[in-house]
Amino acid sequence: MDRLPPEFPTDDIAPGDLLRAVLDVALQGVDGPLVLAVSGGRDSMALLHAMARWAPGRIAAVATFDHATGSYATEAASLVAAQARRLGLTVVRERARATGRSEAAWRDARWSFLRRVARGFKARVVTAHTRDDQLETIVMRALRSSGARGLAALAAPTSVLRPWLGVSRAELARWVESEGLSYLEDPMNASRDFLRGRVRHELLPAIAQAAPAFAEAMLAIGERAAQWRRDVERHLDSCGVSLNADGTRLTVPTRVLEQTTAEGQAVLWPALCARVGVTLNANGTREAVRFTMSRRSGAHISLAGGATIARRRDARGELFEVRRDAPHHATWTVYDGSSDALPPRFGRWRFRRLGVEPLAKDAWCIGLPAATPVVVRPWKEGDRIRTAGAPAGRRVTRYFTESRVPVLDRPFWPVLLVEGEPLWIPGVCRGLAAPSRPGRPELIWYRCEREFD
C-alpha cells in the first residue's frame, strides 16, 4: 500500500508525524531490503532523512546517479553521498558515460543504474515521487492519448515503492524547512524546454484557475486505472504464467488468450510483455492480437519495443512464449582455444569441468582429448553434424526439432567444433567422431548447462 487511507486526518497533523505515518503505511507488508533512489532534490532528500530516522534497518543502500549534464548534477550527487555517509548508510554512486539529450534518455540511464544496484543488493527500489508528480504524469499521458493502462501512471502496480505518492510537494517542503535539511534545487525544474515543465508551470496553474476540482478528478482517474491494472495482474497470476529467473522470458497457456475476445487480448498482451520489461505500443498490441489466432506451433513474431512472441508446445501443452529480445549472437565472443579449458561462461551458458566420467550417457556431457584445438560459437543456419544415425551428415535444425528446442533459442545455442566440423550441440546431439567410449582416462569431461533456467 503506497498511501494513507482517504479517511486518515491530515489537516491538523504535524509534518513529521504525517510523513512517519505515511512511511509506516507504505512499508506494511513490504519484505526485504530497500535501495533509496536519491537525486539531491528536496523530495528525495526528505526520503533519505525520513527513512534514516524512522526505518534505518530497511535501507540496504542509497543510490545516486550523476547524469553528467553539468555542475549541478555532480554537486547533487556529492551532496547525497556526503549526507548518506554522515547518516552511516552505504552509498552507490555512478556517473553517466555519455550525456543524454532527452528526458527519456536520462530516465533510461538512471533506471538502468537503479535496477543494477537493486539486483546487487536483492532489494526493491524506493523513489520520492509525490502526488504532484502523479498528477503531472497523468495529464502528460492524457495529452498523448494513453489508455487506462497508461493513465495509472506512477500508481501502477510495480516492484518500485513510492511512499510519497499521496503526499504533496508542499507537505514535504514544510518538513524539510522545519528540519533544516540540505538539498539542491534542480535548475531543470524551472525549465519550460520539456513537456513536464510546461505542464507544471503553465498548463496546470491555468486549469486550476478555471476548474479548481480538476487535479482531484485526474488523480481519481489515475487511481481507478491503477486498480484496474491490479485486477488485470491478479487475473494473470491465476492463469499459469511462468517467468524465468532473470525476468526475460515468460510462458502462458494459449487458452488464456484464445478464450477471451480481441478486446481482452488487447488488455492482456501489454500486461504480459510488461512482465519481461517491454512496453508494448498500440501497433505492437494489434500485431499480438492478430498473432494469437495463428494456431501454428513454432511460429513467432517480433514487435517494436523489443519483444518476441512465439507459439510452441511442450510437456505442459500449447504455450505462448514472450521474451525480451537479447543482443544478437554475432556480438558474442567466439572461443578458439584448447579442450583443456573451455570457457566457464558462453552467453547464458556455462561449461563445467567434471572430475570423472559421468555414469550415464548424457547429451549434456562430452569427453574431449587433452590439448585438442576446439572452437565454441553460436549455432548458424546451415550447420550440419555427422552422427551414428546419419553418418553422411544432417542439418542441426532437425536435431533441434526432435529435441524440442524452441526456434527462438537456437541462435543462442552453443556449438563445439573440432577441425571446423560440429562435434557437439549440448543437450541435443554428439557427432560421430565424439570420443565418448568408456575407459578413456585421458579424456577431459565437461558438462554444459544453461545458466539462468
Buried (B, 14 or more C-beta within 10 A) or exposed (E): EBBBEEEEEBEEBEBBEBBBBBBEBBBEEEEEBBBBBBBBBBBBBBBBBBBBBBBEEBBBBBBBBBBBBEEBBBEBBBBBBEBBEEBEBEBBBBEBEEEBEEBEBBEEBBBEBBBEBBEEBEBBBBBBBBBBBBBBBBBBBBEEEBBBBBBBBBBBBBEBBBBBBBBBBEBBBBBBEEBEBBBBEBEBEEEEEBBBBBBBBEBBEEBEEEEEEBBEEBBEBBBBBBEBBBEBBEBBEEBBBEBBEEBBBBBBBBBBBEEBEEEBBBBBBBBBBBBBEBBBEEEBBBBBBEBBEEEEEEEBBBBEBBBBBBBBEEEEEBBBBBBBBBEEBEEBEEBEEBBEEBBEEBBBBBBEEEEEBEEEEEBBBBBBEEEBEBBBBBBEEEBBBBBEEBEEBBBBBEBBEEEEBBBBBBBBBBBBBBEEBBBBBBBBBBBBBBBBEEEEEEBBBBBBEBEEE
